[in-house]
Amino acid sequence: MNEAPEANDADLLRRTRGGDRAAAEVFVSRHLDAVLRYARALCQDAVAAEDVAQDVLFAALRGQSELVGTTAGAWLLVSTRHAVFRQGRRRAGEPDRFVPLDELGLAAGWGEDPEARFGRLEDNARLAAALDALPDEDREVLVLRELEELSGEQTAETLGITLAAMKSRLHRARLRLMATLREGGTDDRAR
């Protein structure tokens, strides 16, 4: 079955539903890492994240939902987000506390370019700790844009918000991340 790695996702799913186990393995290996990474960012509980990833991938393989007008990767991330919501692992809605943009900017070192500084960070352990300290909605948008490298449109679609809202949320998240990194730990004011 040498053609499986080159097959598109819709074809792999169709073949899987016809009993082709090799097609299922290719599909899962192609998408497992991204789904698991995103689930971990939303759940902050490795066991819950693995459960969500398993549920989402099995649902795709069983054909409980169809890919309509989107790529399998984006569809799986949206499904992951919905699965986390269904399990009650993530609080939907507004942040715990609204922080004015200028306050976030000052804490982040206003005037510095957050995007350029984010790209230069080399201390992965410190970055991971800072990401973990962020509110869920900030961590979620950063994971989608910076780690999964989704486009702005794909990120907005995955989050179920407008592109403008996603850009605003991303900007605030970057500022909170930089403030947390600048202070060397968690930043309760940025929450």
C-alpha positions in Angstrom: 0.0 0.0 0.0 2.6 2.6 -1.1 0.1 5.2 -2.3 -1.4 5.8 1.2 1.0 8.5 2.3 0.3 10.5 -0.8 -3.5 10.1 -0.6 -5.6 13.0 0.5 -7.4 12.9 3.8 -10.9 12.5 2.3 -9.7 9.5 0.3 -8.0 8.0 3.4 -11.3 8.4 5.4 -13.3 6.9 2.6 -11.0 3.9 2.4 -10.9 3.6 6.2 -14.7 3.3 6.3 -14.4 0.6 3.7 -12.2 -1.4 6.1 -8.7 -0.3 5.0 -6.6 -0.3 8.3 -3.5 1.0 6.6 -5.4 4.1 5.4 -6.6 4.7 9.0 -3.0 4.4 10.3 -1.8 7.0 7.7 -4.6 9.4 8.6 -4.0 9.1 12.4 -0.2 9.4 12.0 -0.7 12.5 9.8 -2.9 14.3 12.4 -2.3 12.9 15.8 0.5 15.3 16.9 -1.4 18.5 16.0 -4.7 17.3 17.6 -2.9 16.2 20.8 -0.9 19.4 21.0 -4.1 21.5 20.7 -6.0 19.3 23.2 -3.2 19.7 25.7 -3.2 23.5 25.3 -6.9 23.5 26.0 -7.1 20.9 28.7 -3.8 21.4 30.6 -4.3 17.8 31.7 -2.4 15.2 29.7 -4.8 12.4 30.3 -7.9 14.4 29.4 -6.0 15.7 26.3 -5.2 12.2 25.2 -8.9 11.2 25.7 -10.0 14.1 23.6 -7.5 13.4 20.8 -8.5 9.7 20.7 -12.2 10.6 20.6 -11.8 13.1 17.8 -9.7 10.9 15.7 -11.9 7.8 16.2 -15.0 10.0 15.3 -13.3 11.1 12.1 -12.4 7.5 11.2 -15.9 6.2 12.0 -17.4 8.9 9.8 -19.5 10.5 12.5 -18.9 13.9 10.8 -18.0 14.7 7.2 -15.3 17.1 6.0 -17.3 19.9 4.4 -15.5 22.8 2.7 -12.4 22.6 4.9 -9.2 20.7 5.3 -9.0 17.7 7.6 -6.4 19.4 9.8 -8.6 22.5 10.4 -11.7 20.3 10.8 -10.0 18.1 13.4 -8.9 21.2 15.4 -12.4 22.5 15.4 -13.6 19.1 16.5 -11.0 19.0 19.2 -12.1 22.4 20.6 -15.8 21.2 20.6 -14.8 17.9 22.4 -13.0 19.9 25.1 -16.1 22.1 25.5 -18.3 19.0 25.7 -16.2 17.5 28.4 -16.3 20.7 30.5 -12.5 20.9 30.6 -12.4 24.5 29.5 -14.5 27.4 30.6 -16.2 29.1 27.7 -16.7 32.9 27.5 -14.8 35.9 28.7 -11.5 36.0 30.6 -11.6 36.0 34.4 -10.6 39.7 34.5 -10.5 42.2 31.7 -7.2 44.0 31.6 -6.9 47.2 29.6 -4.7 47.1 26.5 -2.4 49.9 27.8 -1.8 48.0 31.1 -0.9 44.9 29.2 1.4 46.9 26.9 3.3 48.5 29.8 3.7 45.1 31.5 5.0 43.7 28.2 7.4 46.5 27.6 5.4 48.7 25.3 7.4 49.8 22.3 9.1 46.5 21.9 7.8 44.4 19.0 6.1 41.3 20.7 6.2 39.4 17.4 9.9 39.8 16.9 10.7 39.1 20.5 8.4 36.0 20.4 10.4 34.7 17.4 13.7 35.2 19.1 13.0 33.3 22.3 15.3 30.4 22.7 14.4 29.2 26.2 11.7 26.6 25.5 11.2 25.6 29.1 10.6 29.2 30.2 8.3 29.8 27.2 6.3 26.6 28.0 5.9 27.7 31.6 4.8 31.2 30.5 2.3 29.6 28.1 0.9 27.4 30.9 0.5 30.5 33.1 -1.7 32.3 30.5 -5.5 32.2 30.5 -7.0 29.5 28.3 -8.2 31.8 25.6 -4.7 33.3 25.2 -2.9 30.0 25.2 -5.4 28.7 22.6 -4.9 31.4 20.1 -1.1 31.3 20.5 -1.0 27.6 20.0 -3.1 27.8 16.8 -1.2 30.7 15.2 2.4 30.3 16.5 2.8 26.5 17.1 0.3 25.0 14.6 1.0 27.9 12.1 -2.6 28.2 11.0 -3.4 31.3 8.9 -5.4 34.1 10.5 -8.5 32.9 8.7 -8.0 29.3 9.8 -7.4 30.3 13.4 -10.6 32.5 13.4 -12.6 29.6 11.9 -11.3 27.2 14.5 -12.1 29.5 17.3 -15.5 30.4 15.9 -14.8 34.1 15.9 -14.3 36.8 13.3 -10.8 37.5 11.8 -10.8 40.9 13.5 -11.6 39.4 16.9 -8.9 36.8 16.4 -6.3 39.5 15.6 -7.3 41.4 18.8 -7.2 38.3 20.9 -3.8 37.3 19.4 -2.3 40.7 20.1 -3.5 40.6 23.7 -2.2 37.1 24.1 1.2 38.0 22.8 1.4 41.0 25.1 0.4 38.8 28.1 3.0 36.2 27.1 5.7 38.9 26.8 4.7 40.4 30.2 4.9 37.0 31.8 8.3 36.3 30.3 9.6 39.7 31.2 8.6 39.2 34.8 10.1 35.8 34.9 7.1 33.9 36.1 3.4 34.0 36.2 1.7 37.3 36.0 -1.6 37.5 37.9 -2.2 41.0 36.7 -2.2 39.9 33.1 -5.0 37.4 33.7 
